[in-house]
């Protein structure tokens, strides 16, 4: 599992390119913020997380769970979900607006672009 990328994943790159194309500049993986968010737009006080369906447990048909050591994985995934909720809550308490983009949503470019525009415009 150590070889699994944590940064610059394909879904993250798609979101970064789309956000840049519509005119927004961002910072990457700011360690001073809870959860080290994928994209931070300090000028707009907004944060975007790009979550993969495996580690963050998106409820879609393509999310898989390893067949071996099921108890370990269920505990690991539950912990990941708790941490994600806590990080979002901490950021919101600090005044940040937070958006989560799921890996599945990066496959529809027009929809993704509209969602990012709506978030950035406060809709």
N, C-alpha and C positions, 0 to 999 in steps of 0.2 A: 504493500500500500504506500510505501514511501515514494514510489515512482509516480504516483498520481499527482498531476499538476494542481497547484493551488492558485496560481496566478496565470493570467494570459490564456485562459481556456478559450475555446472557440466561441461559446455563448457570450463570454465577457467581451471578446474582441468585436463581436457583432454589435453589442450594445454600445461599446465605446465609439465605433465607427458611425453608428446611426446618430448618437448624441452629438458627435462632432459635426456631422453633415448638416444637422438642423441648427447649428450655430452656438452650441454650448461647449465651453471648455471646462475641464475637470481635473482633479487630482486623483491619484491612484493609491489605494491601500494605506490610508493615513493611520499610522500606528497609535496615535494619541487618542483616537476615538474608539468607543466600545465596538468590538467585533471587527476592527480594522476593515471598514467598508470598502467595497470594490471601487466605487466611484463617489467622489465627494465634490460638491459644487459649493464652495464656501461662500461665494458672493451671493448665492441664492438661498443659502442655508438649507440645502437639500442633499440627500444621500440616496444612492441606488445600490442595492445588493443584487448580484446575479447568482441565483441559487441553482445548483444541479439537482436533478430529481433523485439521484442515488443518496448523496450525503444529507440532503435537507428534507428528504421524504415528501416530495410532491405527490399528490394523489392522482397519478395518471397511470394508464395501462402499461406504460413503458418503464415504470419504476420497478426495479428488481430488488430482491433480498437474497443474499447468499444462502444456499441450502444447508451448509454445514455451520456448526456453532451458532445456531439460530438465537439462542438466549443472549449470547454476547452481542450479536448484531442488533437485536431489538433494543437492548439497553443502550448501546452506542447511539443508535438513531434517536431514541427518546431523549438522550442527553443533548444531542445536537439541536433538536427542536426546542428544548428548554432554553439552551444558550441563545439560540436565534431570537426567541421571544423576549428574553431578558435584555439582549443587546438593543433590539428595536425599542423596547420600553425606555431604556436608559437614554437613548438618543432623542426620543420624543420628549422626555422630561427636560432634556437640555435645550429644547426648542428647535430641533431638526425635524424636517419633513422627510419621511422615509418611504421609499418605494422598493418592492421586491419584484424582480423580473425572474421568471422561471425559465429554465433551459428550453422547455417546450415552446415558450412564447417567442423565442428568437428565430424560429423557423418561418414566421409570417412577417416579412419586412414592413409592409404597409401598416399592419396592425401595431407592430412594435413602435414604429415611428410616431403614430398617432398617440399611443399610450404615453410615450416620453414627452411629446409636446403638451399633452393635457396635464401631466404631472408638473412640468416646468411652468406652465401658465396658471397653475393652481386650480384646475378644473376637477 
